[in-house]
Amino acid sequence: MRSVTLRAALRQAARQWQEKVARGTLSAQTADSYITNSERLLRFTLALGLERLDDVTDTLAQAFIDAPGHDRQGRLVPCPADSTRRVRRSSVDALFAEARRLGLTTRAPLLDLPPIPRSQPRPTGTLTDTDVDRLRFYAERGMPQTRHAAVLGLLLSGLHTGEIGLTATTDLDLDNSRVWAVGAARITARYCPLEDPWSREVLRLRVEYVQHQASCDRPETLTTNGLAPANQLQSSVCTAFGEVVRASGIAPEGRSATPRDVSSWLAAKIHSETGQIADVALRLGLSSLDRAAKLAGYEWQPSGKEA
């Protein structure tokens, strides 16, 4: 087993992950994340002069998880966020789990170490109409060359971040005031109406700009280059939204606003207008009415038990 290189193990594990994607037992986004982070682990070990799979000890794996990195602008991040560390750790675990199944090793780095703590879920439903108007104002800067207004417009229409990065110019049906949402993990594909005049207008301008700039070797996606893996497209969308939030200074509950806050604001608005949680679920592509109710901030079942 000591003769197995990390590169060879990664190649075989990646093949297994891709087969699982084809069978529908693993999401493409998760597989992309495993492969990307395992390739980073490979570069990390090679930089230390190590090539073998079994050279990855508990100490080395932990050093990789805690290693400095760079943000999307190329700036050094000396202490990675817990979310980044969790993704790295899950990738190392997945790589060695596949390697053990394939008989390439018996090692299980990090198995006995405690999990990386998760922060408490942040409250949603705290954006006000004034907050949303302020987000619209700051998202318009540089429009339509910048994608910020289009990202916000799609969020306000009911799309999720995992869908926005994949939304193409052809998904906009301006004649019928709707946009096709491609769906994602646990999210149903659907048409979302463009009821918000601001969203409809900024998306129209963005479509015209993207189509004018389009080339034959690049897909005409509205807010991303459309060529990256799904997880990177989603991250790009979240980055764009974060830039709008920082410019606007919106901080519900004393924290930075997130895309989920916009979805929660929309869910509460739909529920207020129609009185139906089912309408919330339909717009947002949610199969669970409980999830839709939670997003709208509506407690439709008693939290306590009757004596």
N, C-alpha and C positions, 0 to 999 in steps of 0.2 A: 504493500500500500504506500510505502514511503516514496515509491517511484512515480506516483501520480502527481502531475503538476496541477497547480491551481488553475492554469489556463485550460487544460484538458477537462478538468472537473466542471469548470464554468460552461464550457462548450456543451457538455452532455446535459448539465442541469438546465441550461437555456432551452435545449431541444425538448426536454420534459415539460417545461413550463409552457412552451408554445403548443405542445400537443394538448395540454390541459385547457388552454385557451380555445383551441379548436373543438374540444369536447364540451366546452361550456362550464367547466368546473373551476376555472380561474379567470378573473377578468383580465383583459388586455392591459389595462392600466397597471394592475398589480404586477403582471409579468414584466412590463417595461421597467417598473421601479426596481424589481429584483435584479434584472439584467444590468441596468444602469449602475446601481450601487455595488453589485458584484464586480463590475469592471473597474470601479473606483478602488475596491479592495485589492484587485489584482495590481493596479498601478501603485498602490500604497506598499504592497509587499515587495514588488520588484524594485522600488526605490530603496528598500532596505536590503536588497541583495538576496531576497528569499523567493523561491520559485515553487516549492512543494505545497501541496494542499495541507499536509500535516504540520507544516511550519507555522500555520495559523493557530497560535496558542490562545488561551484565555486573555493573557496580557496584551498580545498583539491585536486581537479582535477588539478589546476595549479601547486600545489606543486609536484604532481606526474610527470607532464610533465617536470618540471625543475629539478627533482631529479638527483643526481649524479648516475653514472652507472659504468660499467666495459667494457673494450674493449675485443677483442677475446683472448688476452693473460692474461686476468684477472687483468689488471692494472686499477686503479681507474681513472675515467674520471669525475672530479668535476663539469664541466660545459658541459652538452651534446650539441652536434652540433645541429644547427637549423633543419637539416634533421631528426635527431632522435626525436626532440621535435615535429615536424610535424607528424611523424608516430604515436607517442604516442597520440597526440591530435585527430587525425583522428580515432584512435581506441576507445577513450573515446566517441567521437561523435557517432560512429557507434553503440557502445554498448547501449547507451541511446536511440538512434533512434529506435533500435529493441525493447528495453524495453517499450518505449512509444507505439509502434505498438501493442505490446502484452498486453497492459493495466497494466503493472507492476509499472509504475511511470508516473508522469507528469513533472518531472524535466528535464532540458536541460543544464547541466553545460557547461560553456565556450561559450554559445551561443552568448552572447553580447560582448565578448572580441575580440579585433582586431586579424586578422590572423597573423601567424608567417611569417615574410618577407622571400621571396626567393631571392637568389643571382642571378645576371644576368647570362644567359647561357655563358659558357666559349667557346672561339673560338676553332674550330677544324681544321683539315687539316694542322697543323703546324709541324708535324713530318717530318723529312728528311730521306733519305735512310741511312745516317750516323747514325741518331738517332736509327733507327730500327736495324741496325747492332750492335749498342752498347747494345740495349735491348737483342738481341740474345746472345751476349757474356756473360752478367751478368745472364741471365736466365739459362745458362748451369751449373752453380755452383751446385754441389751435384747431378747432373743428373745421373741415372734416379730415384734415391731415392726421390728426391724432385720433386714437380709437376710443378714448375715454367716454365720450358721449354715447357711442354705439354700445359699449359694454353696459353702461347704466340704463340705456333705453331697452336693451334686451332683458336686463334684470327686472325692470319695471313692467315688462310685458309678461313675466312669469317663467323665464328660462333660468336654469341653474348654471353655475360656473362650468360644470362639466360639459354642458351643451353649447355654451356661448362660443368657446374656442373652435368648435366644429361648424358653426353656423355660416353658411355660404350666402353670397348675394342672391343666388337662385332660390334660397329658402324664404326670401321676403316676397310676399304677395301684397303689394301696396294697393292694387286695384280693389282687393277685398279686405284691406286693412287687417292683415294677419301675418304671422311668421311661423314657419315650421320649426318645431323644437325636436331635435333628433333623438332625444332620450339618452339615458345613461344608466348606470347601475341603480336599480330600484326606482328608476324614473321612466315613465311611459312616454313614448314618442307621441306628439300631438301638435295641433295648431293652437297658437296663442293669439288672441285678438290684440290688435294695436289700438287700444282704446284711449291711450294717453296721447294727445296731440303732439306734445313735445317729443316723445319717443318716436312717433311716426315720422316727424320732420327730420330729426337728426339721423335716423336710419336711412331715410331717403337720400340725404346729402352724402352719407357715408357710402352707400351703394354706388352712387354716381362717381364718387372719387375713386373707389377701389376698382370699378370697372374701367375707368380711364387709365389707371396705373397698371392694370393687369397685363401679364405676359403669358405666353402659351405654356411656359414651364412652371407656372405657379398657380395653385388653386385659388379661386376668388373667394376667400373667406373674409368675413367682415372685420374681425378684430385680431387675427393672428396670421402667421404665414401658412398655417394649415399643414405643414410638412412634419412637424415635431410629433413625438408620442403624445397620447391623450393627456397623461399626467402633466407634461410640460406645458401643453396648451392651457390646461386649467390653471396651472400656476401663473402663467402669463396674464390670464384674465384677472386673477386675484391681485396681481401686482398692479395692473392698471387701475383697478377699483381702489386699491390702497393709496395710490397717488392722488386720486380725486379726494379721498377722505382727508388726507394730510393737508391738501390745499384748502379744503373747506373748514377744517377745524372741528368737524362733527365728532362728538364724543359722548354717545349715550351711556348713561350709568358710569360716567367717568372713564370710559375705555374707548378704544378706536372702534369705529363702526365696521361691520363685516358685510359681505354679500348676503349672508343669511338674514341680517337685519332688514335689508330691502325686501327679501322674500316674505319675511314676517309682516312687514308693513303692508305689503300687497295682500297677503292672506287675510289680515285683519280688515282691510278695506273691502275685500270681496265679501267676507262674512257679514260685515256691517250692512252692505248694500242688498244682499240676497237672503241673508239669514240661514244659508245652507252650507254646512261644512263640505258636502259633496261637491259644491261648486268650487271650493278652494282646492280640493283634491284634484278635480278635473283640470283646472287651470295649471296647476303646478306638477301634474303628472304623478301624483302620489297614489299608490294603491291602498294605503292605510288611512282610514278616516281619523284614527287616533293621532297619526303624525300630522295630518292636516289641521286638526283641532289644536294640537300643541303649537304648531307654527303660527296659527292665528291668535294664540293666547286665550283660547276658549276652553274652559274646563266643563265639558258636557257630561261628565260622570262625577258623582260625589267622591271626594277624596277620602272621606272617612267611612267607617262601617257602622251600620245600625246595630245597636245593642240587641 
